[in-house]
Amino acid sequence: MKTKWLISVKDDSMSKVVNELGLIGIKDVEILDAIGVVVVVPGNQKIADIEKIEGVLNVEEERDVSI
């Protein structure tokens, strides 16, 4: 299973962040607009590459959670 990253985005920055992700080569993007999160499957990018995008608050790897 491919690793996914969760990207928290500032209010009103979603479209800009998604556009920038496309420009750096990330094509597999799921937008969770209601909670301000974008889920991506990264290629050769590093988390630091995404953290540099204006409007990005946080980037972390998706983890499994059991309750």
C-alpha distances in whole Angstrom, upper triangle without the diagonal:
4,7,9,13,16,19,22,25,29,30,31,29,26,27,28,25,23,25,25,21,22,25,22,20,17,17,14,16,16,20,21,24,26,24,24,21,18,14,13,10,13,14,16,18,18,19,22,22,21,24,26,26,29,28,25,26,23,19,17,13,12,12,12,16,18,21
4,6,10,13,16,19,22,26,28,29,26,23,24,25,22,20,22,21,18,18,21,19,16,14,14,11,13,14,17,19,22,24,23,22,18,16,12,10,7,9,10,13,14,15,15,19,19,18,20,23,23,26,25,22,23,20,16,14,11,10,12,13,17,19,23
4,7,10,13,17,19,23,25,27,24,22,23,23,20,18,21,20,16,18,20,18,16,13,14,12,13,14,16,18,21,23,21,20,16,14,10,9,6,8,10,12,12,12,12,16,16,15,17,20,20,23,22,19,20,16,13,11,7,7,9,11,15,18,21
4,7,10,13,16,20,22,23,21,18,19,20,16,15,18,17,14,16,18,16,15,11,12,10,10,10,13,14,17,19,17,16,12,10,7,6,5,7,10,13,12,12,11,15,15,13,15,18,18,20,19,16,17,14,10,9,6,5,9,11,14,18,21
4,6,10,13,16,19,20,18,15,17,18,14,13,16,15,12,15,17,15,14,11,13,11,10,10,12,13,15,17,15,14,10,8,6,5,6,7,11,13,11,10,8,12,12,10,12,15,15,17,16,12,13,10,7,6,4,5,9,12,15,18,21
4,7,10,13,16,17,15,13,16,16,13,13,16,15,13,16,18,16,16,13,14,12,10,10,10,10,12,14,11,10,7,6,5,7,9,10,14,16,14,13,10,13,14,11,11,15,14,16,14,11,11,8,6,5,6,6,10,13,14,18,20
4,6,10,13,14,12,10,13,13,9,10,14,13,11,14,16,15,15,13,14,13,10,10,10,10,11,13,11,8,5,5,6,8,11,11,15,16,13,13,10,12,12,8,9,12,11,12,10,7,7,6,5,7,9,10,13,16,18,21,23
4,7,10,12,10,9,13,13,10,11,15,14,13,16,18,17,19,16,17,16,13,12,11,10,10,11,8,6,5,7,9,11,15,15,19,20,17,16,12,14,14,11,10,13,11,12,9,6,5,5,6,9,12,12,15,18,18,22,23
4,7,8,6,6,10,10,8,10,13,12,12,15,17,17,18,16,17,17,13,13,10,10,9,11,9,5,6,7,11,13,16,17,20,21,18,17,14,15,15,11,10,12,10,9,6,5,5,7,9,12,15,16,19,21,22,25,27
4,6,6,7,11,10,9,12,14,14,15,18,19,19,21,19,21,20,17,16,13,13,11,12,10,7,9,11,15,17,20,20,23,24,21,20,17,17,17,14,12,13,11,9,5,6,6,9,12,15,18,19,22,25,25,28,29
4,6,7,10,11,11,13,15,16,17,19,21,21,23,21,22,22,18,17,13,12,9,10,10,7,10,12,16,18,22,23,26,27,24,23,20,21,20,17,16,17,14,12,8,10,10,13,16,18,21,21,24,26,26,30,30
4,6,8,9,10,12,13,14,16,18,19,20,22,20,21,21,18,17,13,13,10,11,12,9,12,13,17,19,23,23,26,27,24,24,22,22,21,17,17,17,14,11,8,11,12,15,17,21,23,23,26,29,29,32,33
4,6,5,6,9,10,11,12,14,15,17,19,17,18,19,15,15,12,13,10,13,13,9,11,11,15,16,20,20,22,24,20,21,18,18,17,14,14,14,10,8,5,8,10,13,15,18,21,21,25,27,28,31,32
4,6,5,6,9,10,11,12,14,16,17,15,15,15,12,11,8,9,7,11,11,7,8,8,12,13,17,18,20,22,19,20,18,18,17,13,14,15,11,10,8,9,11,13,14,17,19,19,23,25,26,29,30
4,6,5,6,9,10,11,12,15,16,14,14,15,12,12,10,12,10,13,14,11,11,10,14,14,18,18,20,22,19,21,19,20,18,14,16,16,12,11,10,11,14,16,17,20,21,22,25,27,29,32,33
4,6,5,6,9,10,11,13,15,14,15,16,13,14,12,14,13,16,16,13,13,12,15,15,18,18,20,21,18,19,18,18,15,12,14,13,9,8,8,10,13,15,16,19,21,22,26,29,30,33,35
4,5,5,6,9,10,11,13,11,13,14,11,12,11,13,12,15,15,11,10,9,12,12,15,14,17,18,15,16,14,14,12,9,10,10,7,7,6,7,11,12,12,16,17,19,22,25,27,30,32
4,5,5,6,9,10,11,9,9,10,8,9,8,11,11,15,15,11,10,8,10,10,13,13,15,17,15,16,15,16,14,11,13,13,10,11,10,10,13,14,14,16,17,18,22,24,26,30,31
4,5,5,6,9,10,10,10,12,10,13,12,15,14,18,18,15,14,12,14,13,15,15,16,18,15,17,17,17,14,12,14,14,10,11,11,12,16,17,16,19,21,21,25,28,30,33,35
4,5,5,6,9,9,11,13,12,14,14,17,16,20,19,16,15,12,14,13,15,13,14,15,13,14,14,14,11,9,11,10,7,9,10,10,14,15,15,18,19,21,24,27,29,33,35
4,5,5,6,5,8,10,8,11,12,15,15,19,18,15,13,10,11,9,11,10,11,12,10,12,12,13,10,8,11,11,8,11,12,11,14,14,13,15,16,17,21,24,26,30,32
4,5,5,5,6,9,9,12,13,16,17,21,20,18,16,12,13,11,12,11,11,13,12,14,15,16,13,11,14,14,12,14,15,14,18,18,16,18,19,20,24,26,29,32,35
4,5,7,9,12,12,16,16,20,20,24,23,20,18,15,16,14,15,13,13,13,12,14,15,15,12,11,14,13,11,13,15,15,19,19,17,20,21,22,26,29,32,35,38
4,6,9,12,12,16,17,20,21,24,23,20,18,15,15,12,13,10,10,10,8,11,12,12,9,9,12,11,10,13,15,14,18,17,15,18,18,20,24,27,30,33,36
4,6,9,11,15,16,20,21,24,24,21,18,15,14,11,11,9,8,9,8,12,13,15,11,11,15,15,13,16,18,17,20,19,17,18,18,20,23,26,29,32,35
4,6,7,11,13,16,18,21,20,18,15,11,11,7,7,6,7,9,8,11,12,14,11,10,14,15,13,16,16,15,18,17,14,16,15,16,20,22,25,29,31
4,6,10,12,16,17,21,21,18,16,12,11,8,8,8,9,12,12,15,16,18,15,14,17,18,16,18,18,17,20,19,17,18,17,17,21,23,26,29,32
4,7,10,13,16,19,19,17,14,10,8,6,6,8,9,13,13,15,15,18,16,14,18,19,17,20,19,17,20,18,16,16,15,15,18,20,23,26,28
4,6,10,12,15,15,13,10,7,6,5,7,9,12,15,14,16,15,18,16,13,16,18,15,17,16,15,17,16,14,15,14,14,17,19,21,25,27
4,7,9,12,12,11,9,6,5,6,9,12,15,18,17,18,17,20,18,15,17,20,17,19,17,15,17,16,14,15,14,13,16,18,20,22,24
4,6,9,9,8,6,5,6,9,12,14,18,20,19,20,18,20,19,15,17,19,16,17,14,13,15,15,14,15,16,14,18,19,21,24,25
4,6,6,6,5,6,8,11,14,17,20,23,21,21,19,21,21,17,18,20,18,18,15,14,15,15,14,15,16,14,17,18,19,21,22
4,5,5,6,8,11,14,17,19,23,25,23,23,21,22,22,18,18,20,17,17,14,13,14,15,16,17,19,17,20,21,22,25,25
4,6,8,10,13,16,20,22,26,28,26,26,23,25,24,21,21,23,20,19,16,16,16,16,17,19,20,18,20,21,21,24,24
4,6,9,11,15,19,20,24,26,24,23,20,22,22,19,18,21,19,18,14,13,13,13,14,15,17,15,18,19,18,21,21
4,7,10,13,17,18,22,24,21,21,18,19,19,15,15,17,15,14,11,10,10,11,12,14,16,15,18,20,20,23,24
4,7,10,13,15,19,21,18,18,15,17,17,13,13,16,14,14,11,10,10,9,10,11,13,12,15,17,18,21,22
4,6,10,12,15,18,15,16,13,16,15,11,13,15,13,14,12,10,11,11,9,11,12,11,15,17,19,22,24
4,7,9,13,16,14,15,13,16,15,12,14,17,15,17,15,12,14,12,10,10,10,9,12,14,16,20,22
4,6,9,12,11,12,11,14,13,11,13,16,14,17,16,13,15,13,10,11,10,10,13,16,18,22,24
4,7,10,10,11,12,15,14,12,15,17,16,19,19,16,18,16,12,12,10,10,13,16,19,22,25
4,6,6,8,9,12,11,10,13,15,15,18,18,15,17,15,12,12,10,12,15,18,21,24,27
4,5,9,11,13,12,12,15,16,16,20,21,18,20,18,15,15,13,15,18,21,24,27,30
4,7,10,12,10,11,15,15,16,20,21,19,21,19,15,16,14,17,20,23,26,29,33
4,7,8,6,8,11,12,12,16,18,15,17,15,12,13,13,16,19,22,25,29,32
4,5,5,7,9,10,12,16,17,14,15,13,10,11,11,15,17,21,24,27,30
4,5,5,6,9,11,14,14,11,12,9,6,8,9,12,15,19,21,25,28
4,5,5,6,9,12,14,11,12,10,9,11,12,16,19,22,25,28,31
4,6,6,7,11,13,11,13,12,10,12,14,17,20,24,26,30,33
4,5,6,9,10,7,10,9,7,10,12,15,18,22,24,28,30
4,5,8,9,6,7,7,7,10,13,16,19,22,24,28,30
4,6,9,7,10,10,10,14,17,19,23,26,28,32,34
4,6,6,9,10,11,14,17,19,23,26,28,32,34
4,6,9,11,13,16,19,21,25,28,29,33,35
4,6,9,12,15,18,20,23,26,27,31,32
4,6,8,11,15,16,19,23,24,27,29
4,7,10,14,16,18,22,22,26,27
4,7,10,12,15,18,19,23,24
4,7,10,12,16,18,21,23
4,6,9,13,14,18,20
4,6,10,12,16,19
4,7,9,13,16
4,6,10,13
4,7,10
4,7
4
